[in-house]
Amino acid sequence: MLHVVPLGDAVEHTADDDCVCGPTAKPITRDDGSIGWLMIHHSLDGRELTEDDQ
């Protein structure tokens, strides 16, 4: 499982499912066809309101 954590956020994130931000799990298909999980942590400083999707 890979965690994507926002840097410089208002809170410190923990690399687990119980993080205060309520991370979202996203299934990712690996090159060998197996499924891995990407845990996407959410910022709590509101940056998503001003950032564009890339």
Secondary structure, 3 states (H helix, E strand, C coil): CEEECCCCCCCCCCCCCCCCCCCEEEEEECCCCCEEEEEECCCCCCHHHCCCCC
